[in-house]
Amino acid sequence: MEVLKRSLFTLIAMLFMTISSAQDKVVAFSKSYELEADKQYLAAVSTLKLLKINSYAVNLRIGWLFYLNGNYKESVAYYVKAIQLRPTAIEARFGYILPAAKLKMWKNVAAQYDAILKLDPQNSKANYYRGLMFYNVGEYSKAEPYFDRVEQMYPFDYDIVILSAWNSYFLKRYDKAKLLFNQALLIQPQSASAKEGISLCH
């Protein structure tokens, strides 16, 4: 009977500690949001660090706060921890890209877009920006499949249509480019870029 009482007491104590820990997390996160709203980013980081928890949520949040404060190396480090804890979480990879781009870590940025697309091949944001990376360095043939994929999903989105049009133009696929430039004009009838593209395709 005594053993049963001790076991029950231990169970109740553990339950209380779990509830207390969960409440501490909510309080800390709530406080961090308040501090973020006041642009006290490092204070918000300190609030979360007091939890002394190596969780996905804590690392993701600290990564974001360091990014807002301009501490890009620290931000990258915490996003890496979040990715390691939840490798299939796309949001952590998108988060990592923000400070990595500020640090001009382009190979790492490309690697994260590739990882996102491996997890979610139809992700429009990752396809768009992975294609844009190739476009910006003149690798138009590599950019094309990414742009095509997004344009198929969003055929009336000006940004992807005009970008795909110019990419097709630089590939000397003038018929395709002209169709896309005309489509861009339907979306934005005053588009100087689309009008210029059409004139060049004649």
C-alpha positions in Angstrom: 0.0 0.0 0.0 2.9 2.3 0.9 4.5 1.6 -2.5 1.3 2.5 -4.2 1.0 5.8 -2.4 4.6 6.7 -3.3 4.0 5.8 -6.9 0.8 7.9 -7.0 2.6 10.8 -5.4 5.4 10.6 -7.9 2.9 10.5 -10.8 1.1 13.6 -9.4 4.4 15.4 -9.0 5.5 14.6 -12.5 2.1 15.7 -13.9 2.4 19.0 -11.9 5.9 19.6 -13.3 4.7 18.9 -16.9 1.8 21.4 -16.5 4.1 23.9 -14.9 6.7 23.5 -17.7 4.0 24.0 -20.4 2.7 27.1 -18.6 6.3 28.5 -18.4 6.6 28.0 -22.2 3.4 29.8 -22.9 4.4 32.7 -20.6 7.9 33.0 -22.2 6.6 32.9 -25.8 3.9 35.4 -24.9 6.5 37.7 -23.4 8.8 37.3 -26.4 6.0 38.4 -28.8 5.4 41.5 -26.6 9.1 42.4 -26.7 9.2 41.8 -30.4 6.4 44.2 -31.0 8.4 46.8 -29.1 11.5 45.9 -31.2 13.3 44.6 -28.1 14.6 41.6 -30.0 17.5 40.6 -27.8 15.4 40.9 -24.7 12.9 38.5 -26.4 15.8 36.1 -27.1 16.8 36.2 -23.4 13.3 35.4 -22.3 13.2 32.3 -24.4 16.7 31.2 -23.5 15.7 31.2 -19.8 13.6 28.2 -20.6 16.8 26.2 -21.3 14.9 24.0 -23.8 16.4 22.8 -27.1 13.1 22.5 -29.0 12.2 23.2 -32.6 9.8 26.0 -31.5 12.4 27.8 -29.3 15.2 27.5 -31.9 12.9 28.7 -34.7 11.7 31.7 -32.7 15.2 32.7 -31.6 16.5 32.4 -35.2 13.8 34.8 -36.3 14.5 37.3 -33.5 18.2 37.3 -34.2 17.4 37.9 -37.8 15.2 40.9 -37.0 18.0 42.3 -34.8 20.6 42.0 -37.6 22.5 39.2 -35.9 22.6 37.1 -39.1 25.3 34.5 -38.1 23.5 33.8 -34.8 20.2 33.6 -36.7 21.6 31.0 -39.1 22.9 28.9 -36.3 19.5 28.7 -34.6 17.7 27.9 -37.8 20.2 25.1 -38.4 19.3 23.7 -34.9 15.6 23.9 -35.8 16.2 22.1 -39.2 18.2 19.4 -37.4 15.3 18.8 -35.0 12.6 18.8 -37.7 14.3 18.1 -41.1 10.9 17.9 -42.9 9.8 21.3 -41.7 9.8 23.7 -44.6 9.2 26.9 -42.6 12.6 26.5 -40.8 14.4 26.2 -44.2 12.6 29.3 -45.5 13.7 31.0 -42.2 17.3 30.0 -42.7 17.3 31.5 -46.2 16.6 35.0 -44.8 19.8 35.5 -42.8 21.8 33.4 -45.2 20.9 35.7 -48.1 21.9 38.7 -46.0 25.3 37.0 -45.5 25.5 36.3 -49.3 25.7 32.6 -48.6 24.3 31.8 -52.0 25.3 28.1 -52.2 23.6 27.5 -48.8 20.5 29.4 -50.0 20.3 27.3 -53.2 20.8 24.2 -51.1 17.8 25.1 -48.9 15.6 25.8 -51.9 16.6 22.4 -53.3 15.8 20.7 -50.0 12.4 22.4 -49.9 11.6 21.4 -53.4 12.6 17.8 -52.6 10.1 17.9 -49.8 7.5 19.8 -51.7 8.2 19.9 -55.5 5.2 22.1 -56.2 6.1 24.8 -53.7 5.6 28.0 -55.7 7.8 30.2 -53.6 10.8 27.9 -53.7 10.3 27.3 -57.4 10.1 31.0 -58.2 13.2 32.0 -56.2 15.3 29.0 -57.3 14.5 29.9 -60.9 15.3 33.5 -60.1 18.7 32.6 -58.8 19.5 30.9 -62.1 18.0 33.8 -64.1 20.1 36.4 -62.2 23.3 34.7 -63.3 22.2 34.2 -66.9 21.5 30.5 -66.6 18.2 30.7 -68.4 17.8 27.1 -69.5 18.2 26.0 -65.8 15.7 28.7 -64.7 13.0 27.6 -67.3 11.6 24.5 -65.6 11.2 26.4 -62.3 9.4 29.3 -64.0 7.2 27.0 -66.1 6.1 25.1 -63.0 5.0 28.3 -61.2 3.4 29.8 -64.3 1.4 26.6 -64.7 0.1 27.1 -61.1 -0.4 30.9 -61.4 -0.9 31.8 -65.1 -2.5 35.2 -64.2 0.3 36.3 -61.8 2.2 39.2 -63.4 5.5 38.6 -61.6 5.9 35.0 -62.8 4.5 35.7 -66.3 6.7 38.6 -67.1 9.8 36.9 -65.7 9.0 33.7 -67.6 8.5 35.9 -70.7 11.9 37.5 -70.5 13.6 34.2 -69.7 12.0 32.7 -72.8 13.2 35.7 -74.8 16.8 35.3 -73.6 16.5 31.6 -74.7 15.5 32.9 -78.1 12.1 31.2 -77.8 10.4 34.2 -79.3 7.0 32.6 -79.9 6.7 31.5 -76.3 8.0 34.8 -75.1 5.5 36.8 -77.2 2.6 34.8 -75.8 3.8 35.4 -72.3 4.4 39.1 -72.9 0.8 39.4 -74.2 -0.5 37.6 -71.2 1.4 40.0 -69.0 -0.4 42.9 -70.8 -3.7 41.3 -69.9 -2.7 41.4 -66.2 -1.1 44.9 -66.3 -2.2 46.7 -69.5 0.3 49.5 -68.9 3.3 47.3 -68.4 6.3 48.9 -70.1 8.3 45.7 -69.7 5.7 43.6 -71.5 5.4 46.2 -74.3 9.2 46.3 -74.8 9.3 42.6 -74.9 6.6 42.4 -77.6 8.5 44.9 -79.7 11.7 42.9 -79.5 9.9 39.7 -80.5 8.9 41.0 -83.9 
